[in-house]
Amino acid sequence: MAPPRRAARYCRKGICVGTLKLINFIISVVFTVCYLYQFLYVPLQWILAARQKRKAAGIVPKPLEELEGSYAVLICARNEERVIGDLIGCINRQTYKDLSVFVLADNCTDRTAEICRGLGARVYERSDDKNVGKGYAMDALLKSIRRDNPRGFDGYFVFDADNMLPPDYVEKVIRKVGEGYDILTSYRNSKNYGDNWISSGYALWFLRESRYLNHARSLLGTSCAVSGTGFFFTRKVEEEIGGWPYFTLTEDIEFSIERITRGYKIGICTDAEVFDEQPVRFRQSWRQRMRWTKGYLQVLHRYGGRLLRGIFSGSFSCFDMTMNIMPAFFLSAASVISNVVFGIIGLAQGGSIVEGLLSIGQFFLNMYLILFGIGVVTVATEWKHIRTSPFKKVLSAFTFPLFMFTYIPIALSSVFAKPEWKPIEHSVSADDISARVEAERL
């Protein structure tokens, strides 16, 4: 028979291990309940997209000359002289011509305003080092446009300065608006997918979001969410919001959720492809994603009550958006913390930390396999859209889970940190892209 002290030690160790297993089981159940539907989106998207394609096969689109309406293009830029000319050039080459380009040069110290004026854009300049962020810039731009253009426009396209567009982008969005949407997002692709594991991690996530979240939502008749850049809203929306009263660190998500809780259904035009530049330095990426994560918490605090009321009223879109701003990496962080804490407790009580380490290892292995599966499916189905070499496409599926794992410390830090909005430096021009494509072709 074991001595009393040793028996007590084994008992305490057993309690720690049992508690740890129970916590991990509860987190797994919560994760499954919250996010299983997103995994179901994948096969549903395949089935419904094929059905939609068959229905559209015999439909003859309206001729371009019969499309009507006057539209404004909104660009907020801060020191973007290296890339903004490419975007305005893309807009000037659009097949649909009734477009007016407006640029808000926000606290610029370079030639951004001069370049835009030289390319025919109407430029407003803003100097405000207190109210910093895209939300404030958008608000100033829309109010300036309303003041100087009292007749307004039929709709508004929103782009970031680093974006690039194919010539038929606007035409395709306008055709989609004809289906009855007041807000549309588009298919978000990357200019620099193959730069490194950071840029490919971002790009792969946005491709997955476009195809297997937003497109699936649209096919199922629920609401999409605006993703940063490359979106559209009608005159009706502009008149209702009267500017851009979205000042959280994630103003795009705030806009989406505020509109959804008011009954709007956001659509997606998957045929309209927008390209943007992703960060390549980890420090820059950490800062940006810290801001995003903090922004999710701000939006949850501000709109959580509305979302909850929507959920209990039967709105699946409200549930979906709630899951969108309560990212899975918070649950992942909770699992890691639990395993570490109970491992330390077990060690302090004379046990072994092995159980905790094994549990953490199992958690990361399971998550790696899930994220790897997401990456493989996305790379395989979006293969033709990804602009890099075949080797880098395949490699990105393996590094994608590592990119997503870095969200765990970011999520933990965001709870305590006070991140500020800071501009992301962009430098990939159209000439750079052409050179890379040619080099990889050879």
C-alpha positions in Angstrom: 0.0 0.0 0.0 1.4 3.5 -1.0 2.3 5.8 1.8 -0.3 8.5 2.5 1.8 11.4 1.0 2.6 9.5 -2.2 -1.1 8.5 -2.6 -2.2 12.1 -2.1 0.4 13.2 -4.7 -1.0 10.7 -7.2 -4.5 11.8 -6.4 -3.7 15.5 -7.0 -1.9 14.5 -10.3 -4.9 12.6 -11.4 -7.2 15.5 -10.6 -5.0 17.8 -12.7 -4.8 15.5 -15.7 -8.6 14.8 -15.5 -9.4 18.5 -15.3 -7.1 19.2 -18.2 -8.8 16.6 -20.3 -12.2 17.9 -19.4 -11.2 21.5 -20.3 -9.8 20.4 -23.7 -13.0 18.4 -24.3 -15.2 21.4 -23.5 -13.1 23.7 -25.8 -13.3 21.1 -28.6 -17.1 20.9 -28.2 -17.4 24.7 -28.2 -15.2 25.0 -31.3 -17.2 22.4 -33.1 -20.5 24.0 -32.3 -19.2 27.4 -33.3 -17.4 26.6 -36.5 -18.6 23.3 -37.9 -20.9 25.1 -40.3 -17.9 26.8 -41.9 -16.5 23.4 -42.8 -19.9 22.5 -44.3 -19.7 25.6 -46.5 -17.0 23.8 -48.6 -19.1 21.0 -50.1 -22.2 23.2 -50.2 -20.3 25.8 -52.2 -19.2 23.1 -54.7 -22.7 21.8 -55.2 -24.5 25.1 -55.3 -21.9 26.8 -57.5 -22.2 24.0 -60.1 -26.0 24.4 -60.0 -25.8 28.2 -60.4 -23.4 27.8 -63.3 -25.8 25.5 -65.1 -28.7 27.9 -64.6 -26.6 30.8 -66.0 -25.4 28.9 -69.0 -28.2 30.1 -71.3 -28.5 33.7 -70.1 -27.4 36.4 -72.4 -25.9 39.4 -70.5 -27.1 42.9 -71.2 -24.8 44.7 -73.6 -22.3 47.1 -72.0 -23.8 50.2 -73.7 -27.1 49.5 -72.0 -25.7 49.6 -68.5 -26.5 52.9 -66.8 -25.5 55.0 -63.8 -22.8 57.4 -62.6 -20.4 56.0 -60.1 -17.7 57.4 -57.7 -14.5 55.7 -56.9 -13.2 56.3 -53.4 -9.5 56.0 -52.5 -8.0 56.9 -49.1 -4.2 57.1 -49.4 -1.3 58.0 -47.1 2.1 58.3 -48.7 1.3 55.9 -51.6 3.2 57.6 -54.4 4.8 54.3 -55.5 1.6 52.4 -56.2 -1.5 54.6 -56.5 -0.7 55.5 -60.1 -1.2 51.9 -61.0 -4.6 51.8 -59.4 -5.9 55.0 -61.1 -4.5 53.7 -64.4 -6.6 50.5 -63.9 -9.6 52.6 -63.2 -9.0 54.8 -66.3 -8.9 51.6 -68.4 -12.2 50.2 -67.2 -14.7 49.1 -69.9 -17.4 51.1 -68.0 -16.6 54.7 -68.4 -19.0 56.8 -66.3 -16.6 56.9 -63.3 -15.4 59.8 -61.2 -12.2 59.1 -59.1 -11.9 60.8 -55.7 -8.8 60.6 -53.6 -8.3 61.6 -50.0 -4.6 62.3 -49.5 -4.5 61.6 -45.7 -1.6 63.3 -43.9 0.6 62.8 -46.9 4.2 64.0 -47.0 5.1 62.7 -50.5 3.8 63.2 -54.1 0.6 61.2 -53.7 -1.8 64.2 -54.3 0.3 65.5 -57.2 0.4 62.1 -59.0 -3.4 61.6 -58.6 -4.2 65.0 -59.9 -2.0 64.4 -62.9 -4.0 61.2 -63.7 -7.3 63.1 -63.6 -8.5 62.3 -60.1 -10.3 64.9 -57.9 -8.0 65.1 -54.8 -8.8 66.3 -51.3 -6.1 66.7 -48.7 -6.5 66.1 -44.9 -4.1 66.9 -42.1 -5.2 65.5 -38.8 -2.8 63.7 -36.5 -5.4 63.1 -33.8 -8.2 61.4 -35.6 -6.1 58.8 -37.4 -7.3 55.8 -39.4 -9.2 54.8 -42.6 -12.6 55.4 -41.0 -11.9 59.1 -40.4 -10.4 59.5 -43.8 -13.4 57.9 -45.5 -15.8 60.1 -43.5 -13.9 63.2 -44.6 -13.9 62.1 -48.2 -17.6 61.2 -48.4 -18.6 64.5 -46.8 -16.4 66.4 -49.1 -17.9 64.7 -52.1 -21.5 65.3 -50.9 -20.7 69.0 -50.4 -19.2 69.4 -53.9 -21.6 67.0 -55.7 -25.1 67.7 -54.4 -26.6 65.4 -57.0 -24.6 62.5 -55.7 -23.8 59.3 -57.5 -25.7 56.0 -58.1 -23.0 54.1 -56.3 -19.6 54.1 -54.7 -16.6 51.8 -55.2 -14.0 51.7 -52.4 -10.4 50.7 -53.1 -7.1 50.9 -51.3 -4.2 52.6 -53.0 -2.2 49.4 -53.5 -5.1 47.7 -55.4 -5.1 46.6 -59.1 -8.1 45.7 -61.2 -8.8 43.9 -64.5 -10.5 46.2 -67.1 -14.0 44.7 -66.6 -14.1 44.8 -62.8 -16.6 47.8 -62.6 -18.7 46.4 -65.4 -19.1 43.0 -63.6 -20.0 44.7 -60.3 -22.6 46.9 -61.9 -24.2 43.8 -63.5 -24.3 42.1 -60.1 -25.9 45.2 -58.6 -28.8 44.7 -61.0 -29.7 41.5 -59.1 -30.9 43.7 -56.2 -27.8 44.2 -54.0 -27.1 47.5 -52.2 -23.7 46.3 -50.9 -21.2 44.1 -52.7 -17.8 42.7 -51.9 -15.5 41.1 -54.5 -13.0 38.3 -55.0 -9.9 39.3 -53.1 -6.6 38.1 -54.6 -2.9 39.1 -54.0 -0.3 40.9 -56.0 2.6 39.2 -54.1 1.4 35.8 -53.1 4.8 34.1 -53.6 7.0 36.6 -51.7 7.3 34.5 -48.5 5.2 32.5 -46.0 3.7 35.7 -44.5 2.4 37.1 -47.8 1.1 33.7 -48.9 -0.6 33.2 -45.5 -2.6 36.4 -45.9 -3.4 35.7 -49.5 -4.5 32.1 -48.9 -6.8 33.3 -46.1 -8.4 35.9 -48.3 -8.9 33.5 -51.2 -10.5 31.0 -48.8 -12.7 33.9 -47.4 -13.8 34.9 -50.9 -14.6 31.4 -52.1 -15.6 29.3 -49.1 -17.1 31.9 -46.8 -18.5 34.8 -48.8 -19.4 32.9 -51.9 -21.0 30.1 -49.9 -23.0 32.6 -47.9 -24.3 34.2 -51.0 -25.3 30.9 -52.6 -27.1 29.9 -49.4 -28.9 33.3 -49.3 -27.3 34.7 -46.2 -25.1 37.8 -45.9 -21.5 38.1 -46.8 -19.0 40.5 -45.1 -16.9 43.3 -46.6 -13.3 42.4 -46.5 -11.1 45.5 -46.3 -11.0 46.6 -49.9 -12.7 46.2 -53.2 -16.4 46.8 -52.2 -19.4 48.7 -53.4 -22.4 50.4 -51.9 -25.4 52.2 -53.5 -26.7 55.8 -53.2 -29.3 54.4 -50.8 -26.7 53.3 -48.3 -24.7 56.5 -48.7 -27.7 58.6 -47.9 -28.6 56.5 -44.9 -25.1 56.6 -43.3 -24.4 60.2 -44.2 -20.6 60.0 -44.3 -18.7 57.1 -42.8 -19.4 56.8 -39.0 -17.2 53.7 -38.5 -14.1 54.5 -36.5 -13.1 51.2 -34.9 -9.8 49.6 -35.8 -11.7 47.3 -38.2 -14.1 49.8 -39.9 -14.9 47.3 -42.7 -16.2 44.7 -40.3 -18.0 47.4 -38.3 -19.7 48.6 -41.5 -20.7 45.0 -42.4 -22.2 44.2 -39.0 -24.0 47.5 -38.6 -25.6 47.1 -42.0 -26.5 43.5 -41.4 -28.1 44.2 -38.0 -30.3 46.8 -39.9 -31.5 44.1 -42.3 -29.1 44.5 -45.2 -27.8 41.4 -47.1 -24.3 41.9 -48.5 -23.6 40.1 -51.7 -20.4 39.1 -53.5 -19.4 39.4 -57.1 -16.9 36.5 -57.5 -16.2 37.4 -61.1 -14.8 40.8 -60.1 -11.3 40.2 -58.9 -9.3 42.8 -56.9 -5.6 42.4 -56.2 -3.8 43.9 -53.2 -0.4 43.8 -51.6 0.3 41.7 -48.5 2.9 42.5 -45.8 6.1 40.5 -46.0 7.8 41.5 -42.7 6.7 39.7 -39.5 6.9 42.8 -37.4 4.6 44.7 -39.8 2.2 41.7 -40.0 2.1 41.4 -36.2 1.2 45.1 -35.9 -1.5 44.9 -38.5 -3.1 41.7 -37.2 -2.9 43.0 -33.6 -5.0 46.0 -34.8 -7.5 43.7 -36.5 -7.9 41.5 -33.4 -8.4 44.5 -31.2 -10.8 45.9 -33.7 -12.9 42.6 -33.5 -13.1 43.1 -29.7 -14.2 46.8 -30.2 -16.9 45.8 -32.7 -18.1 42.9 -30.4 -18.4 45.4 -27.5 -20.3 47.9 -29.6 -22.6 45.6 -31.6 -22.7 42.4 -29.4 -26.2 43.3 -28.1 -27.6 43.9 -31.6 -26.1 40.6 -32.8 -27.5 38.7 -29.9 -31.0 40.1 -30.5 -30.6 39.1 -34.1 -29.6 35.6 -33.3 -32.6 35.1 -31.0 -34.8 36.6 -33.8 -33.6 33.8 -36.0 -31.0 35.6 -38.1 -28.3 33.2 -39.2 -26.3 36.1 -40.6 -26.0 37.6 -37.1 -24.8 34.2 -35.7 -22.3 34.0 -38.6 -21.0 37.5 -38.1 -20.6 36.9 -34.3 -18.4 33.9 -35.1 -16.5 36.1 -37.5 -15.6 38.6 -34.8 -14.9 35.9 -32.1 -12.1 34.2 -34.0 -11.1 30.6 -33.3 -7.7 31.7 -32.1 -9.2 32.9 -28.9 -10.3 29.4 -28.2 -6.9 28.1 -29.3 -5.2 30.5 -26.9 -7.5 29.3 -24.1 -6.5 25.7 -24.8 -2.8 26.5 -24.8 -3.1 28.5 -21.5 -5.0 25.7 -19.8 -2.5 23.1 -20.8 0.4 25.2 -19.6 -1.2 26.2 -16.3 -2.3 22.7 -15.4 1.1 21.3 -16.5 2.9 23.7 -14.1 0.4 22.8 -11.3 1.1 19.1 -11.9 4.8 19.7 -11.8 4.6 21.7 -8.6 2.7 18.9 -7.0 5.4 16.5 -7.7 4.0 15.1 -10.9 5.2 15.4 -14.5 4.7 18.2 -17.0 4.7 15.5 -19.7 0.9 15.3 -19.8 0.6 19.0 -20.4 3.2 19.0 -23.1 1.7 16.0 -24.8 -1.7 17.7 -24.7 -0.3 20.9 -26.2 1.5 18.8 -28.9 -1.7 17.0 -29.7 -3.6 20.2 -29.9 -1.1 21.8 -32.4 -0.9 18.6 -34.5 -4.7 18.5 -34.8 -4.9 22.2 -35.6 -2.1 21.9 -38.1 -3.8 19.1 -40.0 -7.1 21.0 -40.0 -5.5 24.2 -41.3 -3.4 22.2 -43.8 -6.6 20.7 -45.1 -8.1 24.2 -45.6 -4.9 25.3 -47.3 -4.8 22.3 -49.7 -8.5 22.6 -50.7 -8.1 26.4 -51.3 -4.9 26.1 -53.3 -6.3 23.2 -55.4 -9.6 25.0 -56.3 -8.1 28.5 -56.7 -4.9 27.3 -58.5 -5.5 29.3 -61.6 -6.1 32.5 -59.7 -2.8 32.3 -57.7 0.0 34.2 -59.3 3.2 32.4 -58.4 5.1 29.3 -59.4 3.6 25.8 -58.8 6.2 25.0 -56.2 5.3 28.1 -54.1 1.6 27.3 -54.5 2.2 23.9 -53.0 4.6 25.1 -50.3 2.0 27.7 -49.2 -0.4 25.0 -48.1 2.3 23.7 -45.7 3.2 27.1 -44.3 -0.3 28.3 -44.0 -0.9 26.6 -40.6 2.3 28.2 -39.2 1.0 31.6 -40.3 -2.3 31.0 -38.5 -0.6 29.8 -35.4 1.0 33.2 -34.9 -2.5 34.5 -34.3 -2.5 32.9 -30.9 0.1 35.2 -29.2 -1.4 38.1 -31.2 -4.8 37.3 -29.7 -3.4 37.1 -26.2 -1.5 40.4 -26.6 -4.5 42.2 -28.1 -6.4 41.8 -24.9 -3.9 44.0 -23.0 -2.3 46.1 -25.8 -3.5 49.4 -27.2 -2.6 49.2 -30.8 -3.0 52.3 -33.0 -3.7 52.6 -36.7 -0.5 52.8 -38.7 -0.2 52.8 -42.5 1.1 49.7 -44.2 4.0 50.5 -46.6 3.3 49.4 -50.2 5.9 49.1 -52.9 4.8 46.4 -55.4 4.1 48.1 -58.7 2.6 46.8 -61.9 6.2 46.7 -63.4 7.3 44.5 -60.4 4.5 42.1 -61.0 5.2 41.8 -64.7 8.9 41.1 -64.0 8.0 38.4 -61.4 5.5 36.6 -63.7 8.1 36.6 -66.5 10.9 35.3 -64.2 8.7 32.5 -62.8 7.5 31.6 -66.4 11.2 31.1 -67.4 
